[in-house]
Amino acid sequence: MRLPRASGILLHPSSLPGPHGSGDFGAGAYGFVDWLVQAGVALWQVLPLGVAGAGNSPYASPSAFAGNPMLVDLHELQACGWLDADDLLPDAGLRDAMVDFAAVAPFREQRLQRAAQRFFERGAGDPRWADYQAFCVRHAGWLDDFALFMALSEAHGWIDWADWEPALVTREPQALAQARERHAARCDFWRFGQWCFHRQWLALRGYANARGVRIVGDAPIFVGRHSADVWAHQALFELDAGARSTVVAGVPPDYFSATGQRWGNPLYRWSAHAADGYAWWIQRLAATFELVDVVRIDHFRGFAGCWEIPAAEPTAVNGRWREGPGEALFAAVQAALGRLPVIAEDLGLITPDVEVLRRRFAFPGMRVLQFAFGGGADNRFLPHYHELDSVVYPGTHDNDTCVGWWATATPHEREFAAAYLGVNGHDIAATMVRTAFASVADTAVVAMQDLLGLDSRARMNFPGQSSGWWTWRLPPGALTAELARLMSTLGRLYDRTPPGRLAWPRG
């Protein structure tokens, strides 16, 4: 499905400014939407909105369905009467310049716990009680397993769920019933957090949509090993008799790493998914589209073929390619949900079968300008090879900033880029942004760090490095009227439709 010719900004909500150590769904988010409208930008692209996992990564979540309660706006909880003003006083350990997860996570969870306690003390006397109950019923298909999984993980000190009591590992009904009773209060807390996340995010999304701004979400292809999904649906994953992964996901040696990337996610048992008509995937994508308008599917090539690494291997070098579900999965999804606005992250080693699969369902692919200058004039990432049904980025969350990229680029990359773009590197970020806007690609998305011309200190992630990332925050006052005018001017020059005039495709 082709997307309208438009522009977007890539900025995760955790990177927004705000008083409680990380961005959230509060005033900073609404102000950002207002700025997007002023700037003539019709798309807001976010990273996965799920609970952050190992290394604080949104791509290693303990659930493919649950949202991150750390994004909940605490001021709204006060407005509901569940927190006091003193609860919102910023903690000395919280910082504006970056997300210090070690300080932010306990601060926010403690406030969420206080709010939950007051909410449940009021029970049916709270005007929102019926809405909470309806949410729990509507999402019971994943919510109950998630709440119990998180409660049990806490009770077991976050060890691998395969090391829990055997009856819980194998999910014997009596053991599950006893666990739900024993951990009822914590299950309620995790349900409360999900309810707050969903109603706040949907309110924010509604605010954006009403002003013509659409949300581009992100669906990681894989789920975390320690996740409610793997625990609750063990037959859908490549596990042995002891519930351990036999093979794990990753990619072979590439641009980012000489030993490849060993992600460690369990691989899908695609035969089991096929046997039930890909019901789990249909449910997952349906839930994702309840939250966003467009979905970027991460590591799309994994549906054609993925890199299978024996679980005992310490790196990704000794893996092999394994065939994916291909057309069958997306045909089942399309039959159930209709044609969907999906962006295929078709980066890495792309073979003809990946391209055939993407084109079969008319999913726009991705073009990253930082990858364009490492070879010659036949490089598919160069603008003269871009196609209409694609999304162009100067760089993504996995890349260095454009300023940082230029500082570490090879002499060949610098010489080629300078000659091609007609610059000497002084304004490389601004030039890459303008080049993306000028592309024939229907969609141009710019990371906020590149729009601001920031260096490597603002980098969001480094693939293959498991810690120390995802911490960047937008400096207060960075969203100026001058910056909005620049974006608006680029949008007019290159015919990228502003919010409110976007003719949105429907399946």
N, C-alpha and C positions, 0 to 999 in steps of 0.2 A: 504494500500500500504506500503510494507516494505521499510524502508530507508536503505541506505548503512551503513556498519559498519564504523562509523566516530566519531569524537569528535567535540565539540562546546564550545563557550564561550558566556555566558549571560552577556550582557552589553548594556544598553540603550544609544542611541546617546547623550542624555542630560548629561550623566556621563562622556563623553570624556573631555580631557583637551582642553583648548582654551582661547582666550583673552577676550571674551565678556560675562563672567559670567555663561555660561553653554556650554556644548558641542553642536556641530552642524554638518552640512554636509561638513565642510571645511577640512583644512589640517590635523587636528587631526583624523578625520574619515578615511581619506585615509592612514594615517600613521598606524592606527590600523589594517586596512586590510593587509598592508604590513607585520605587525608583525604576524598576523594570519598565513600568508603564511610561514613565517620564522619558526613559531612554529608548523607547520604541522597540523593546525586546519582548518577543512573544513567548519564549520558552525558558523555563527554569529547570535545569537538569540537576538532579541530586544523585548522590551515591545510594547504595541500598539503605533502606530505612529500618532494617532489622536490628535486633539486639547485637551489640558489638561482641565479638568473640576474642580469641587469642590474639595478643598484640594490639588489642583495641580496634581490630579490623572489622569493618562492616561486611566483609566478604567471608567471615568465619563465624556466622551467627549460630546460636543454639536453636534457631527455628527459622524455617523458610516462610512462615506466616506472621509471626509476632513482630510488633514494632518496638523500637527502642524507647523505653520509658524515660531514659535520660534526656530525651528531647521534650519532655512535658514541661509546659510553662508553669512555673510555680506561682506566679502572680494570679493566674486563673484559678488555681486551687484555693488561694486566699479569697478571691472573689466569691467562690462557692461556699466559703465559711469553714473550710477544712484546715486552713493554716492561719496563724496570727502574723501580724506585722513583724514581730521579732524573729519568726521563722525565716524571713526573707532577707535578714541582714547578711550581707556578703561575708563569707568566711575569710579569714586572713590568708588561708592557703590557696585561694582561688586567684587566677591570673587572667588579665585581659588579652595579653599578647599571644597566648597559646592555651591549648586544653591540657591541663595537668590531670590526667585521668585518675591518678592515685588520690587526688584531693577532690575532684569533681564527683566521681562515682559515689563515694560514701555520703558526701554532702547532699546530693540530690536524692539518693535512696532513703536517707533518714527523713527528709521532708515528705517524700512520697508515702513512707510508712505512717507518719503522723497524720497525713491527710486521709489515708485509708482507714486508720483506727477511728477517726472522728466520723467518717462516712458510715462505717459499719455500726458504730454506736447508735447513730440516728436511725439506721435501717429504713423502714417504710416511712418514717417521718421526714426523710430527706426528699425534696421535690424531684430529685434526679434518680431516685431508687428504681422506678419502673423502667427508665431508660437503661440503667445498668443491667437489670435482669434480662431485658430484651436483647441486649448485646451479648450476654453470656449464652443465651439460647441460640441466637443466630449464628454464633461462631463456635459452637460447642464441638464441631467436627475437628478442630485443631486446638482450641483454647484449653480444653480440659487436660489433654495430654501435655500441652506446654506448661500449664500451671503446676501439674504434678511433677513433671520432669524437673522444673526449676526448684521446687520445694525439696525434692529428693536429692538433687545435686548439692544444695546447701547443706542438707543433713549429712551428706557423705563427704563433705569437704572438697567437693568439686573433682573427685577422682573419676576416672573413666567409668561410665555406667556399666560396662561389662564386668567391673569388679564389685558391683553391688551384690546384695544377697541373691542367690540363684533364682528364687521365685520372682523377684522384681526384674531380673534380667530377662527371664522368659515370659514375663507379664502374665503370671497366673492370676486369674480373676480374683480369688480370695485375697491374695497378697496386695493387689492393686486397691481393692476395697478398703483393706485395713490401712494402707498408706494414705488414702484420701481422707480417712477419718482422723488419723494421727496428725496429718499435716494440713488440716482443713483451713486453719487461719492463714498459713503461708500461701496456700492455693488461692484463697480469696485475695490476698495482697497482689499476687501476680495477675489475677484477672482484673483487679481494679486498675493496675498500671496499664494494662492493654486497653481497657475502656477509656481511660484518660488520653492515652496516645491517639486512639482512633478518632474520638470525637473532636479533639483539638486539631489534629491534622486535617480532617475532613472540613472543619470550619475554615482553616487556612487555605486549603485547596479551593473551597467554594469562593472565598474572597478573591483568590487569584483568577479563577475561571470567570467570575463576574466582570473582571476588568480585562478580559481577553488573554490572560496569561495561562498557558498550559504547562503541566508538570511532566517532565520526562523522568521516569523512574529507572531503576536498575535491578535486574534479576540475575544474581549469580547462578551459573549453571549448576554448581555443586552446593551441598550443604555441609555443615560442620560434622566431624566425627562425633563429638559430644553434643548431640542435638536431639530434641524431641522427635524429629522426623525419623532419624535412624533407629532410635529406641522403639518408637511406636510402629514402624513399618519395616522391620528387619528383613523381611523377605524381598524387599525392593532394592536391597543393597548387597554388594559382594562381601559377605561375612562368612566366617567359618562357624563350626559348631559351637565355639566358645564366644560367639558374637564379636570376634575381632576382625578387622579388615584384612582381607587377603591381598588386595591390591589397592593402590591409592592414586589420586589424580595429580597431575602436574603438566609441565611442558618440557620438551627436550632443550638442550643448549640453544640459546638464542641471543638476541640483541642485548638482553638484560643480564644474562648470566652464562658463564662458560660451562657450568655444570647443570644447567637447566634450573627449573623451579619445581621442587617437591612440595606441593601444597598440603598433601596429607589427607585430603577429603576422601571418603569412601566412594568408590565408583558404583554406578547404578547397575543392577541386574536387569538389563533391558528386556530380557525375555519375560520376566515377571510383570514389568510395566505393560508390555504388549498384551499379555494374557488378560489383564483387566481393562483393556482399552485406554491405557494411559490416564486413568482416573485421577491419580495423584497430581500429575502435571496439569491436567485440566483444572482441578481445584486450586492449585497453586497460582496459575496465571489468572484465573478468575478473581482470586483474592487480591492479587497485585493490581489488576485493573480497577478494583474498587478504590484504590488509593491514588492512582496516577492516570494520566491521559495517554502517555506513550511509554513503552517499556523497551529499554536497551537490554538485550539478552547478552550477558557476559560470556566470553569464550564460545561463541556460536559454533566454531569449527568442531567443538566436542560432540555436537550432534551428528556430524558426519563421521568423525573418527577422533578418539581421544588417546592421549598418551597414558598408557597403563604401566605403573611402576610397582614391582613387588614391594609389599609393605615393609620388608626387612631392609630394603635398600636405603642408604642414608642420603643419596642424591637422586636426581632425575635422569642421570646418564644411562643407566641400564634399564630403560623402559622399552616399550614397543607400542606400535599403533594398534588400536582396537576399534573395530567398526561400531558406530553409533546407531541410533534408531532411524536416522535419516527422515525421509518424507513421511513415514508412518505416524510419527509423533505429531507433527504439525498438521497433518491431515485430520487426525483425531481432534486436535485442539480447535481447528477451524470448523469442523463439523459441529462441535459443541458450543463454541463461543462466537463464531462468525469471523470475518476478516478483521484482523487486529493491527493497530499501528505499532509495529515492532521495528526497532533498530538492531541489526545484527552486528555485534562486535566481531568483525572478520579480520582480526589482526593476527600476526604470527605467521606460521607456515601454512599458507592457504593453498590447498590442492584443488584440482578441478571439481571434485565432488562437493566441496564446500560451496563453491561458486554456483554450481547447478542447484543445490538445495536452497541457497539464498534467493536466487532468481525465480525458482519454482513458486515461491510464496511472496515474491515481490517485496522482500524486506530490504530497505536501504542499508548499505554497508557503510563502513567508516574509512575516512582518509585523514591521516595525521601528518601535518606538514613537517614536523621534526624528523620524520622517517624519509623525507623526500630527497635528501641531498647526499646520501651515502653511496649512491651508485652513479649511473649516468642518466642521459636524457630519456631513457625508457622506463624509469622508475614510476610505478603505478601511483605513488603518492604525490607526484608532481601535479600541479594544477592543470596542466594541459591534458592530463589523462583522467581528470575527474569526470564523473557522470552525474546526471540529474538526480537519480535515486540514490543519493549518498549523503552522509553527514561529515563535514570537514571540521577538524579541530587543529588549531596551532599545536596543542599538546593536550593530553588527557591527565587525569589524576595520577596515572602511573608514570607519567613523564616528569622530567625536571621542568622547571619554568623555562620559558623561551630564553630569558636572560641567562639562566644557569646552563641551559643546553649550549648556547653560543660559547660560553666560557670554557666548556670542556669538549667542544666539537673537534673533530680531526681537522688537520689543515685542508684536506680535500673537501670536507663538508663546508667549511667556512668559505673557501674559494668558490665552490659551486653555488652556494647560497647567495654569496655577495654578487656574483655575476648574474644569477637568475633573477634575484629580487631587486638588484640595483641599489644595494646598501653596503655599508662598510661595517655593520654590526652595531653602530651607535644607537640606532632605534630599532633593534631587531624585534622586540616584542610588538611594538606598534605596527611594524611592517608585516609581521606574521598575522596579526589580527586583520589588517586591511586585506591581505592576500586571501585569507579565509572568506571574508565577506564578498570578495570579488569572484570567488569560484562559482562555476556553474552548478555546484552541488546545491540541492534544494535547501539544505539546512546547514548553517554555520554556527558552531557552538564554541564559545571562548571561555577558558578557565579564568575566573576572576583574578587570579594572580598575574596572568599574562596581560589582562586589560590594565592592571595597575603597574605593569613593568617591573615586577619584583624578581629578586634573584633566588638562588637555590635555598635560601633559608625559609622560603615560603612553600617549598615542595610539599605535596600532600602525602605521597607514598613512593616507595622504592620497591618494585617487585623482587621477591626473593629475600628481602630483609624482614624478619618477623617482628621487629619491635622498633620503637622510636618514631613512628609515623602517625598520620591522621590528626596531628595536633594544631595545624595552622588555623588562625582566626583572622577574620577581616578587621583591619585596624579601624577603630572608631573614627567617624568623620570621612572615611574613604569614599563613600557614595555621594560625590559632589554633583552639583548641577552641571558643572563643566564637563565631567565625565559622561553624564547623561546626554548632553548635547553632542559629544563626540560620537557616541553610539547611534544616536538618532540620525546624525548626518550620514554616517556610514550606511545605515539602513536605507535611507532615501537614495543615496548614490547607487547602491547595488540592488535596489528593488527588493528589499527584504521586508515583508509585510509587517506593520506594527500591530500591537495588540488591539483588539476590537474590530479589526478588519480581516481577521484570519478565517478563511473558508476551510473549516476543519473536515477532513475526510471521515466518512462513516463506513463501517463494514457492511 
